[in-house]
Amino acid sequence: MSLFLLFEQLAAQRFVNYWQGRREVFGEGKYLLPMTLSGALRDDLAAIETGMYLLLPKKDLSGRQIIFMEPHRHTGEGYTPESLVSGNYF
């Protein structure tokens, strides 16, 4: 197998894994919705608003946003563990 085909196969598997994981986390009714607060995450706002995840003001050397996680902010009040997992996709 050529190196190109090997990388294509790996990329295809990552794509499949992403969508299988998204379906597992969000369920059949929401996994195809846009990843917005009014779409797939509409029931998870309380978990997202805990402040457990913070977008840092600076980006990494490649220009990507840095997300900082503060687990001590996890109280479990007002949201389910499933909502917290869904918030990870956000």
KENUDO-422578 format. One line per field, with one value per residue: residue in three letters; chain; x, y, z of N, C-alpha, C in turn. Coordinates in Angstrom, 2 decimals, padded with zeros to 5 digits. Last residue first. Layout:
code <- (ala_...)
unit <- (A_...)
nxx <- (X_...)
nyy <- (Y_...)
nzz <- (Z_...)
caxx <- (X_...)
cayy <- (Y_...)
cazz <- (Z_...)
cxx <- (X_...)
cyy <- (Y_...)
czz <- (Z_...)
END
This chain:
code <- (phe_tyr_asn_gly_ser_val_leu_ser_glu_pro_thr_tyr_gly_glu_gly_thr_his_arg_his_pro_glu_met_phe_ile_ile_gln_arg_gly_ser_leu_asp_lys_lys_pro_leu_leu_leu_tyr_met_gly_thr_glu_ile_ala_ala_leu_asp_asp_arg_leu_ala_gly_ser_leu_thr_met_pro_leu_leu_tyr_lys_gly_glu_gly_phe_val_glu_arg_arg_gly_gln_trp_tyr_asn_val_phe_arg_gln_ala_ala_leu_gln_glu_phe_leu_leu_phe_leu_ser_met)
unit <- (A_A_A_A_A_A_A_A_A_A_A_A_A_A_A_A_A_A_A_A_A_A_A_A_A_A_A_A_A_A_A_A_A_A_A_A_A_A_A_A_A_A_A_A_A_A_A_A_A_A_A_A_A_A_A_A_A_A_A_A_A_A_A_A_A_A_A_A_A_A_A_A_A_A_A_A_A_A_A_A_A_A_A_A_A_A_A_A_A_A)
nxx <- (-018.01_-017.47_-017.89_-020.62_-021.09_-020.19_-022.17_-024.40_-023.83_-024.09_-026.41_-027.00_-027.38_-024.28_-021.72_-019.46_-016.41_-014.24_-012.09_-011.22_-010.78_-009.04_-008.66_-007.88_-006.68_-006.89_-003.99_-001.64_000.60_001.26_-002.01_-003.35_-004.84_-007.04_-008.64_-011.71_-012.42_-014.63_-016.08_-018.15_-020.70_-021.86_-022.05_-024.17_-026.24_-026.44_-027.43_-029.38_-028.08_-026.10_-027.04_-028.24_-027.71_-025.02_-023.78_-023.10_-026.13_-027.10_-026.52_-027.16_-029.80_-031.05_-029.18_-026.62_-024.29_-022.41_-022.72_-022.29_-019.59_-018.45_-018.98_-017.56_-014.90_-014.57_-014.64_-012.29_-010.36_-010.63_-009.70_-007.05_-006.15_-006.47_-004.64_-002.27_-002.27_-002.12_000.49_002.08_000.52_000.85)
nyy <- (021.29_018.83_019.15_019.14_016.41_016.04_017.49_016.01_013.69_014.55_017.35_020.27_021.32_020.48_019.68_021.20_021.99_023.47_021.79_021.65_023.79_023.96_026.03_026.07_028.22_028.35_028.51_029.44_028.02_028.70_029.50_032.65_034.22_034.03_030.79_029.80_027.37_025.33_025.86_027.52_026.64_026.73_024.08_023.20_024.81_023.96_021.69_021.71_022.63_021.55_021.35_024.54_026.73_026.56_024.24_022.39_021.43_017.93_015.28_014.53_014.47_011.94_009.98_011.42_012.62_010.47_008.90_010.77_011.33_008.85_008.71_010.92_010.16_007.76_008.76_010.31_008.36_006.88_008.73_008.92_006.32_006.33_008.31_007.11_004.96_006.27_007.36_005.11_002.21_-001.17)
nzz <- (022.75_023.71_026.42_026.71_026.89_029.52_030.85_030.24_031.69_034.32_034.23_036.27_038.79_040.12_039.81_039.98_038.86_039.47_039.41_036.74_034.41_031.40_028.62_025.27_022.85_019.30_017.19_016.14_016.65_019.23_020.68_021.90_024.77_026.48_026.73_027.60_030.05_031.75_034.01_034.05_033.76_031.26_030.49_032.06_031.03_028.31_027.18_025.30_022.98_021.41_018.81_018.89_020.32_020.67_018.15_015.97_014.26_014.45_014.60_017.21_018.15_018.08_018.80_020.95_021.87_022.16_019.86_017.85_018.38_017.82_015.07_014.16_014.83_013.40_010.75_010.83_011.31_008.93_007.06_007.88_007.30_004.50_003.81_004.61_002.77_000.34_000.59_000.69_-000.81_000.00)
caxx <- (-018.14_-017.45_-016.51_-019.92_-021.49_-019.48_-020.77_-024.30_-023.90_-022.75_-026.10_-026.72_-028.09_-025.59_-022.76_-020.27_-017.46_-015.51_-012.65_-012.14_-010.66_-010.08_-008.15_-008.96_-006.30_-007.42_-005.20_-002.82_-000.04_002.14_-000.73_-003.40_-003.75_-006.96_-007.57_-010.91_-012.14_-013.81_-015.08_-016.83_-020.07_-021.75_-021.06_-022.85_-025.88_-025.97_-026.20_-029.74_-029.16_-025.78_-026.76_-028.33_-029.11_-025.84_-024.03_-022.48_-024.91_-027.38_-026.33_-025.75_-029.07_-031.84_-029.70_-027.79_-025.49_-022.56_-022.80_-023.60_-020.59_-018.38_-019.51_-019.02_-015.48_-014.52_-015.68_-013.57_-010.56_-010.96_-011.09_-007.91_-006.12_-007.21_-006.06_-002.73_-002.24_-003.33_-000.68_002.01_001.33_000.00)
cayy <- (022.71_019.01_018.95_020.42_017.12_015.39_017.90_017.38_013.62_014.20_015.93_019.60_021.93_021.07_018.68_021.05_020.99_024.20_022.12_020.63_023.88_023.28_025.67_025.86_027.34_028.77_027.82_030.28_027.76_029.15_028.79_031.44_034.03_035.15_031.72_030.10_028.76_025.47_024.81_028.15_026.46_027.98_024.93_022.59_024.90_025.30_021.57_021.20_023.43_021.83_020.11_023.28_026.56_026.56_025.57_022.39_022.25_019.36_015.92_014.50_015.74_013.14_010.03_010.62_013.45_011.51_008.27_010.13_012.40_009.41_007.67_010.91_011.41_007.75_007.82_010.92_009.45_006.25_008.25_010.10_006.82_005.37_008.48_008.32_004.69_005.52_008.22_005.97_003.43_000.00)
cazz <- (022.47_022.26_025.94_026.72_025.68_028.41_030.98_029.75_030.23_033.82_034.34_035.00_037.67_040.39_039.58_041.18_038.63_039.27_040.73_037.26_035.86_032.16_029.93_026.23_023.95_020.60_017.68_016.02_015.35_018.16_020.63_021.09_023.82_025.53_027.12_026.43_029.76_030.55_034.08_034.06_035.07_032.00_029.82_032.22_032.45_028.64_027.97_026.63_023.58_022.81_019.54_018.15_019.94_021.87_018.69_017.29_014.37_014.55_013.29_016.79_018.14_017.81_017.42_020.63_021.69_023.19_021.18_017.95_018.49_019.17_015.98_014.05_015.31_014.86_011.22_010.50_012.29_010.21_006.98_007.93_008.67_005.31_003.48_005.29_004.20_000.68_000.40_001.86_-000.87_000.00)
cxx <- (-016.78_-017.48_-016.41_-018.48_-020.78_-019.82_-019.93_-022.86_-023.78_-022.72_-024.65_-026.34_-027.81_-026.17_-024.15_-021.31_-018.21_-016.69_-013.95_-012.75_-011.65_-009.78_-009.30_-008.34_-007.47_-007.02_-005.59_-004.11_-001.31_001.57_000.08_-002.03_-003.93_-005.86_-007.44_-009.88_-011.32_-013.65_-014.12_-015.72_-018.73_-021.11_-020.81_-021.75_-024.48_-025.51_-025.65_-028.56_-029.56_-026.90_-026.53_-028.11_-029.32_-027.33_-024.89_-022.55_-024.40_-026.07_-026.62_-025.49_-027.69_-031.04_-030.39_-028.30_-026.76_-023.90_-023.06_-023.79_-022.00_-019.42_-019.51_-019.66_-017.00_-015.16_-015.72_-014.72_-011.91_-011.17_-011.51_-009.39_-007.04_-007.26_-006.92_-004.20_-002.75_-003.40_-001.95_000.79_001.13_000.90)
cyy <- (023.35_020.49_019.13_020.31_018.46_016.08_017.30_017.89_015.01_014.12_015.68_018.16_021.32_021.70_019.21_019.95_020.76_023.26_022.91_020.96_022.90_023.38_025.07_025.36_027.27_027.75_028.34_029.64_028.57_028.93_029.26_030.76_032.72_035.01_032.82_031.14_028.87_026.95_024.88_027.13_027.19_027.83_026.20_023.46_024.32_025.42_022.92_021.19_022.98_022.54_020.35_022.09_025.27_026.46_025.45_023.81_022.27_020.14_017.41_015.14_015.69_014.42_011.34_010.86_012.66_012.24_009.32_009.48_011.82_010.49_008.18_009.81_011.34_009.01_007.81_010.05_010.11_007.30_007.61_009.68_008.03_005.82_007.55_008.60_005.91_005.19_007.49_006.89_004.25_001.24)
czz <- (022.47_021.88_024.44_026.27_025.58_027.10_029.85_029.81_029.60_032.29_033.92_035.27_036.32_039.13_039.82_041.04_039.94_039.03_040.63_038.61_036.50_033.65_030.73_027.53_024.93_021.66_019.06_016.51_015.17_016.76_019.42_021.10_023.07_024.49_026.06_026.84_028.47_030.24_032.89_034.15_035.17_033.38_030.62_031.62_032.70_030.10_028.43_027.60_024.97_023.56_021.03_019.06_019.15_021.56_019.93_017.85_015.80_014.61_013.31_015.43_017.50_017.64_017.09_019.22_021.39_023.07_022.27_019.32_018.61_019.38_017.42_014.90_015.30_015.45_012.74_011.01_012.08_011.30_008.30_007.90_008.85_006.78_004.33_005.01_004.97_002.16_000.81_001.79_000.41_000.00)
END
